[in-house]
Every structure is written in C-alpha cells, then in structure tokens.
Amino acid sequence: MLTLRQFMALQTGRLFPPWRLNECSDVRPLSFGRLLGLDVSLKAKDWFFYYGNMPNSPKALASGVGWYFDFPRDVDGPHYLYTTHAKPITANNLTMTLQVVITSGSPTFDPADTTVRPYIQREGDNWTGTGEYQFYRWWSNPIAFRLEWWSNSDPQLRIGITNLIVPLKPDHWSSVLGRRGDEDASTLAGFQSALKNVQKVGMTFGGGGSFGHGVTVSGGTVRFILTDYSVY
C-alpha cells in the first residue's frame, strides 16, 4: 500500500504505477497512439540534440525502439531534443514515457527547478521568438517532469516509468514568451497554426523560467531513457 507521501508524489509528479526496469530496458507499455499507428519515430537516429554539450543524437536501445542518453557532468547539458513530424496534429493528447536512472553518485540538477517537458515547433521558425515567431514554439505547461523533485525524492519513488499525458488544448501550452494558448485570439490562432503546420516535436530541458535553456548535472551521473512518444 502506498504511503500518503508516495501517493501525493505520484499525483503531483504525473508518475503512474511503476514497473521495475533496468537502466536500458526494452520493456515498455504501449500507448494508445502507438496502438493506433499515430506515433512519432522512436528510432534514435531520427532524434537530434540542439545546443549543449551533447552528441548529434541519443543512443538506441537494444530493440531499436526507444533511446537513451547520459547527461554530461559539470558542463552545460541538453537544451532541445527533437524529431521531425511534418504533418498536421489533429489528435487530442500527446504522451511521453520516460525513465530517469542514477548511474553514479548523488547527482543534483542546476537550475534547481529543472524540468523536461514536451514541445512542438512550427515549420519556418527562425528561433528569434519575436513578432509572429513567438508563436512558432509551444511547451507543455504546467505538465512536465520535474527533475529536481526526482533527484530529491525517496529512492523508491525513482524506480519506474513516468508517463506524461498532455491534452493538445490551448490552455495546456504556452509560447516562447510564456503566453498561454487560450490567452486571447492571437495566441489561440498561433497555437492552432503551430499544430496545423508542425515540423518538429520533442522535449526541452531547462529551469528558472526558461524551459529550453539547458541543465547541468553535478555530484553524479544520470541516464535519461525514452520508451514512448505519441500523439493520439
């Protein structure tokens, strides 16, 4: 039976009942999106890091479906990690299934409020975040996986899979400048256009109010494993 602390952690961390897996397990629950064939590529070679002291792509799991990477220690780590998905998104939800594993020491994350969260990016983005381009990238908000909560939690709660389920509704996403998709007519149009003209989907790492400005790990080493990323 779960303790009150464990129950609250499961709820606030969006952590669903854990499966005990090893560091690079090939066992993963099938999402509705994958069963329906509306999934995003899980091949490591189709995913790319943008910025930070990272390789070009993560490493494949033994099955070839899903991937992992190790956070670099004491240097600027991952910022953006994306794959191409150049077709309109008309689904109701986006799901991301992940596992985070300590591989040595007692690691901590900087910034202190570090998160990893899904993001979508519209075709033609010039990365300035100004003018119309403030609506070309959208982040899941408030739903995210809080890495600082994970690193400071009871070790028993770290074992298992975390499944983020994000409704593809404007009130669950915010823009480059932090404006929610349902704020007004302009943000709603920007969010809807991004879904219609999407080019990339993926995740970003950051904190301190900057969702994609990267994270640093110190005091140990950490592995990040992705076993599913779907829209359905």
C-alpha positions in Angstrom: 0.0 0.0 0.0 1.3 3.5 -0.9 2.1 5.9 1.9 0.5 9.4 1.8 3.8 10.9 0.7 4.1 8.4 -2.1 0.5 8.9 -3.2 1.0 12.7 -3.4 4.3 12.3 -5.3 2.6 10.0 -7.8 -0.2 12.6 -8.4 1.9 15.8 -8.5 4.7 14.2 -10.5 2.4 12.6 -13.0 4.1 9.3 -12.1 1.9 6.3 -12.9 2.3 2.9 -11.3 5.9 1.9 -11.7 7.4 -1.1 -13.4 10.8 -2.2 -12.2 13.1 -1.8 -15.1 16.8 -1.9 -15.6 18.8 1.1 -16.9 18.1 0.4 -20.6 15.1 -1.9 -20.5 13.4 -2.7 -23.8 10.1 -3.4 -22.0 7.6 -0.6 -22.4 3.8 -0.1 -22.2 2.1 0.6 -25.5 0.4 3.9 -25.6 -3.0 4.5 -27.3 -1.2 6.5 -30.0 1.2 3.6 -30.8 -1.6 1.1 -31.0 -3.5 3.4 -33.4 -0.4 4.0 -35.5 -0.3 7.7 -34.8 3.1 7.6 -33.2 6.3 9.6 -33.6 9.5 7.9 -34.6 11.3 6.2 -31.7 14.5 5.5 -33.7 17.5 7.1 -32.1 18.9 8.2 -35.5 15.7 10.3 -36.1 16.2 12.4 -32.9 18.6 15.3 -32.7 20.0 17.5 -29.9 20.1 21.2 -30.4 22.6 23.1 -28.3 24.5 22.0 -25.2 27.5 19.6 -24.9 25.7 16.7 -26.4 26.2 14.3 -29.3 24.3 14.6 -32.5 21.7 12.0 -31.4 20.9 9.8 -28.4 21.8 6.1 -28.4 19.4 3.3 -29.4 18.0 0.7 -27.0 18.8 -2.8 -27.9 15.4 -3.3 -29.5 15.9 -0.3 -31.8 12.7 1.2 -30.5 13.4 3.9 -28.0 16.6 5.5 -26.9 18.7 6.9 -24.1 21.4 9.4 -23.3 23.7 10.3 -20.4 23.7 13.8 -19.0 27.2 15.2 -19.2 28.6 16.0 -15.8 29.6 19.6 -14.7 29.0 21.1 -18.1 26.1 22.6 -20.0 23.8 19.6 -20.9 20.8 19.2 -23.2 18.6 22.0 -24.3 16.4 20.8 -27.1 15.9 17.2 -28.3 13.5 16.8 -31.3 12.4 14.7 -34.2 10.7 15.6 -37.5 7.0 15.2 -37.6 5.9 17.2 -40.6 2.2 16.5 -40.7 -0.7 18.3 -39.0 -1.5 17.3 -35.5 -5.2 16.7 -35.1 -5.0 14.4 -32.1 -6.3 15.0 -28.6 -3.3 14.2 -26.5 0.5 14.0 -26.6 2.2 11.3 -24.4 5.8 10.9 -23.4 7.0 7.9 -21.5 10.4 8.2 -19.8 12.7 6.8 -17.2 15.5 8.6 -15.3 18.2 6.5 -13.7 21.1 7.4 -11.4 24.2 5.7 -12.7 26.7 7.0 -10.1 27.0 9.3 -7.1 24.3 11.6 -5.8 23.5 13.9 -8.7 21.8 17.3 -8.5 20.4 19.5 -11.3 21.0 23.1 -11.9 18.8 25.2 -12.2 17.1 24.0 -9.0 13.7 23.9 -10.7 14.8 21.9 -13.7 12.2 20.3 -15.8 11.9 18.2 -19.0 8.7 18.9 -20.9 7.2 18.2 -24.3 7.3 20.9 -27.0 6.1 21.4 -30.6 7.7 23.6 -33.2 6.1 25.1 -36.3 7.7 24.9 -39.8 9.7 28.0 -40.7 10.7 29.0 -37.2 13.7 31.4 -37.2 14.4 30.9 -33.5 14.2 34.6 -32.6 11.0 34.3 -30.7 10.0 37.8 -31.8 6.9 39.0 -33.7 5.0 36.2 -35.2 7.8 33.8 -34.3 6.8 34.0 -30.6 4.1 31.5 -31.6 6.2 29.0 -33.5 7.3 27.0 -30.4 4.9 25.8 -27.8 5.6 24.0 -24.5 3.5 21.8 -22.3 2.7 23.9 -19.3 2.1 23.2 -16.5 2.5 19.4 -17.1 6.2 18.5 -17.0 8.6 16.1 -15.3 10.4 17.8 -12.5 14.0 16.6 -12.4 14.8 18.5 -9.2 11.8 16.7 -7.5 13.1 13.4 -8.8 16.6 13.9 -7.6 15.5 14.8 -4.1 12.7 12.2 -3.7 12.6 8.9 -1.9 14.9 6.5 -3.9 12.0 4.0 -4.0 9.9 6.5 -6.0 12.7 6.9 -8.6 12.3 3.3 -9.8 9.8 3.1 -12.6 8.4 4.8 -15.6 6.9 8.2 -15.8 4.1 8.8 -18.3 3.2 12.4 -19.1 -0.2 12.8 -20.8 -0.7 16.3 -22.1 -4.0 17.4 -23.7 -3.4 19.2 -27.0 -5.6 22.0 -25.9 -4.5 25.7 -25.8 -4.9 26.0 -22.1 -2.2 23.3 -21.6 0.5 25.0 -23.7 2.5 28.2 -23.6 4.5 30.1 -26.2 8.1 31.4 -26.4 7.2 34.4 -24.3 5.1 32.4 -21.9 1.7 33.3 -23.2 -0.9 30.6 -22.9 -2.7 29.4 -26.0 -6.1 30.4 -24.7 -5.0 33.9 -23.5 -6.6 35.7 -26.4 -7.5 35.4 -30.1 -3.9 35.9 -31.3 -2.4 33.2 -29.0 -5.2 30.8 -30.0 -4.6 31.4 -33.7 -0.8 30.9 -33.1 -1.3 27.7 -31.3 -3.7 26.3 -33.9 -1.4 27.3 -36.7 1.5 25.5 -35.0 -0.5 22.3 -34.8 -1.5 22.6 -38.4 2.0 23.4 -39.7 4.1 21.5 -37.2 7.6 20.4 -38.3 9.2 19.2 -35.1 8.1 17.6 -31.9 10.2 16.6 -28.9 11.2 17.9 -25.5 13.3 20.6 -23.9 15.3 20.8 -20.6 15.6 23.9 -18.5 14.6 25.8 -15.4 14.4 29.2 -13.9 11.5 30.2 -16.1 13.4 29.2 -19.3 12.1 25.9 -20.5 14.8 25.2 -23.1 17.9 26.9 -21.8 19.6 23.7 -20.6 20.5 21.9 -17.4 23.7 20.9 -15.7 24.3 17.8 -13.6 26.8 17.7 -10.7 27.7 15.3 -8.0 27.0 12.1 -10.0 25.8 10.8 -13.4 22.2 10.4 -14.7 20.7 8.5 -17.6 17.6 9.5 -19.4 15.5 6.9 -21.3 12.6 7.5 -23.7 10.4 4.5 -24.4 7.4 6.2 -26.0 6.4 9.5 -27.6 3.0 9.5 -29.2 0.0 11.7 -30.3 -3.4 10.2 -30.2 
